[in-house]
Amino acid sequence: MNLHAEQLKTEIESRRTFAIISHPDAGKTTLTEKLLLFGGAIRLAGSIKGRKTKKYAASDWMEMERQRGISITSSVLQFSYRGYRINILDTPGHQDFSEDTYRTLTAADSALMLIDMAKGVEAQTIKLFEVCRMQNIPIFTFINKLDRQGKEPLDLLDEIEKVLGIGSYPMNWPAGSAPGRHGLYDRHSHELEMHKPGEKPRIISTGKLGVEHSHCKDALDQNSYHKLRDEIGLLDAAGEPFDQKKVENSQLTPVFFGSAISGFGVASFLNEFLRLAPPPGPRKSSAGTIDPTDDPFSGFIFKIQANMNPAHRDRIAFLRICSGKFNRDMTVNHVRAEKKIKLSQPQQFLAQNRSIIEEAYPGDIIGLYDTGSYKIGDTLTEKEAFHFDKLPRFSPELFARVSARDARKYKQFHKGLSQLAEEGAVQVFTTLGAESIILGAVGELQFEVFKYRLSAEYGVEIELERLPYRLARWVKEPEIKKLPNVHGLAAKDKSGNGFIFFESEFWLKLAMEKNHLLDLRPLEQCPSAY
Ligand code: G4P
């Protein structure tokens, strides 16, 4: 292997690119900060938190835009820790929730699912989990807020298995009763980590004897000790065994307990996570599998963010590097546009700062200034022109009819509509017959952003009329308008794919019962419209 190939391999093996998925308030910001602190990327915990976007009203888009620098730096973070280069992809919380959130997961090699010990598996976690599973990436679990009164650990494992349908393997196990649980037993290293607020954690080695060791017994009160011993005995005898293959295929999630705010269990979690989480792997493309160690550079755009700097009206396209080494100023093929493009001024996101980068490797995310040449899903390659598999499409759950207030602005309206749809800001459909325009979104904020941007960037004021639909189904046959007995709205996307929107599962089921030949498929199966 030549020096170049060897360096590439070393860089790839040191990279871990993952997304943190959770329901709002589970502690994602707090945990991210703690992880960054380990890497020395920030000095004081709290510097991200104080300015996080959820503190701003969703409708106050101007204010959010002003804060974009913060929101964007916290959407991709890179830091170093013990020889690893770690890229964290943020998936925004409830008010920021959008298709971007889902698409971001396509750039990750693994996911960290954060669960609040008191609340268990919550709605948004379920949605994000399903998208991760679709990507077939390993999913790790951190059960947070161990310091508080919460659900019983065994009940939580049961909930993960029942609600999410994934097996679980606890890597560590809480000792002591809540609130103020103060011990964590590591099933791999057989160490008991004892924690007291304000003090450094005390590590007690128990060797092969594990929980039977007198050190373990001495460290805990009698009740806590017996409970720990019984539960570890139960897990060892009746729990699912650890199986790396199952972890890789998202059939088994390694579970860690801890407390982000006190840092209890966070360091041991990070070390184990880095050991088990995969480095960047191969990706499918039109030219077969592309291995990260393949020499020519390649990557794909998974997110486009506009107006990060209102003064410049700039757009940033986020590119995930999939193979080869990236060098500043390199010229690459923009495969869809069939042209060469020079990548100057690439941005990297180091903790809270954006900076120009000179080089980057598979697993890294770089930001490219975009003057309108990129679309979601675009592939950039150094040599051979191929494209990576299309990004999955996500089913909208919210719908609105949109029209321009002033009919004379027809042209600008349609221009804005098509450009924002290309960016993946919303999905655009046209109803059959009446030909009105319907927007589909997965998060409320997408409509607000759309309305604001049409006004600010295209000078068009719009009316948005919310519709009661919640489900979209793809109809493979083109004859949808002739269908009788369907209580729903028929529409098509710009590629001409047919859809029916339903208000609920009830109407969907009824439509299927009444039209046996109707081939209704989840929208996710429809070819991407980007
Ligand atoms: P998010 O980004 O997932 O939305 O959650 P965030 O980190 O903001 O945490 C949500 C709340 O949970 C915060 O409290 C935070 O302090 C608390 N929290 C996070 N980790 C832990 C933990 O390990 N134990 C306990 N007991 N609490 C934790 P808040 O009152 O909403 O905000 P703040 O007043 O602390 O800023």
Residues whose N, C-alpha, C, O or C-beta is under 5 A from the ligand:
A	BS01	G4P	H23 P24 D25 A26 G27 K28 T29 T30 N144 K145 L146 D147 R148 G258 S259 A260 I261 S262
